[in-house]
Amino acid sequence: MHSRIGLGGIAVALVGLPAAAASLFLLAKQPVGLLALAPPVAVLVGALLCARPEYAYYLIVAFIPMTALRGLSEQYSSLTISKFAGLFLLVVVALRVLLGDRFEGRWRTGMWGLLGAFLVACVLSSLYSRWTELSFSAMKEVFTTFSFFGFTLLFVRPRDLGTTLPAVLVASSSFSSLLAVAGMLLNMSAFMVSGGSVAAEARAVGGENDPNFFAAMVLVCVPLLVHYIISAKRPLIRYGAGALLLLNAFALVITYSRSVLIMFAMVMVMLALEHVRRLRPRDVGIVVLALVIGGGVLAVKMADSNIWTRLKTLAAPQADPSLMRRWSYLDVGFKSFRENPVLGTGLSTFPLLYADSHYAAAFALNENDYERAAHNSYLEILVGTGLVGFLPYMAAVVGALWLFFRTSFRLRQGGTLDPSLVRSYAYAFISILSAFMFLSWPFHKYIWLFVGISVVAARAAAVGSSEGEPPTQGGKRIRGGTPPGMPRGRAFPEHSAGTGKVA
């Protein structure tokens, strides 16, 4: 409480007085209109965010699948809402630490050791790179990753995993999908791009800049929507989740992304195996109806595209220039790794390596298109940082996935978190990890969001309940007695006296 009051006073001193002066200055200018209201409004928003900084964090999360909408204007596209929110959070965290707030130790996790090892690998690979300046400039994404991961640990509480966080993830993805569908129906070029050699029609991008990235963003919310369709108690939530699932699936289809469509099919198979035993008889009819509607839409929308032909070429990749170009990325990448297995060639250097290869001219789409990304986030890391960076990077990612499933298993013995929801987060994580086997963005926020979520969920399961709420088993509260899975006469871990450690 004291830290919040102190922080509010500092915020007023640092922001309030300059804002008041700016308002007076603007009022003295003619004409100003509503511009003079901007500083006081900014103060009010800043005061709210100082008291509840998690709002700024969730603002960043909401804009993850809407890259094209983050910029403040076309002229200042590099100045994004997410950057301002992130900078604000850094200031808030720094001030709170100076005022003695230690965030109850929520920042503590063994993941920092892996991220630290990865940072050291990035520095070493950049120092010994042929393109040192480029590699060091690319390290700003590493620090952004560290910051966002830290924000997730600090501002996502266990109770948020079943309320605020899934709502923000689903709402932001669904809004972007709505823009994509509206763009197709109303022929709005802002939310579509040319189909080129992929489709006869334009491809949906929604709030993104690239249809493949947009499809990957949509894929993330599918496991969460399926979870609420199966598990929600209120019919309104279940049917609403079903409608949003159809919206997102349709938006994914009109991206005509071959790789993500394959990933979507794989995710649906995993989710079917996960939830088939929990389906009630009345749910079967809803699922069948959704499959019929979705299958019909899929057949109609994809009939005019050459996506079917492109899918058939998977059996004969030599006939598809796109597949051969992707094979060339792998060839260049693994050749570079064999030559620089320990430290790699430096962050973000793969496009330069590819431009120097004989494949560049052969697969160039135009005269100046020699530099190409690896279209594989993990290959980018392997080439850029060698084994020294690749191993801690993959250890963090795979470790987070293992944490999800271990946490789900522990929650079956009792806890306030739903083990099915935790597994849904795991499947969402698998979805984005699979999609980034075909896309190059190893520091994408969704990856590190789920790494942070895995730590928060594991911590909640380790203490048995979130923030003092009574333990549950299978979603039902335990009224008394010994929690399941613990010896008789032993206190529930959160209430163990003395050490403060989990019993």
Secondary structure, 3 states (H helix, E strand, C coil): CHHHHHHHHHHHHHHHHHHHHHHHHHHHCCCCHHHHHHHHHHHHHHHHHHHCCHHHHHHHHHCCCCHHHCECCCCCCCCEHHHHHHHHHHHHHHHHHHCCCCHHHCCCCCHHHHHHHHHHHHHHHHHCCCCHHHHHHHCHHHHHHHHHHHHHHHHCCHHHHHCHHHHHHHHHHHHHHHHHHHHHHHCCHHHEECCCCCCCCCEECCCCCCHHHHHHHHHHHHHHHHHHHHHCCCHHHHHHHHHHHHHHHHHHHCCCCHHHHHHHHHHHHHHHHHHHHHCCHHHHHHHHHHHHHHHHHHHHHHHCCCHHHHHHHHHCHHHCHHHHHHHHHHHHHHHHHHHCCCCCCCCCCHHHHHHCCCHHHHHCCCCCCCCCCCCCHHHHHHHHHHHHHHHHHHHHHHHHHHHHHHHHHHHCCCCCCCHHHHHHHHHHHHHHHHHCCCCCCCCCHHHHHHHHHHHHHHHHHHHCCCCCCCCEECCEECCCCCCCCCCCCCCCHHHCCCCCCCC
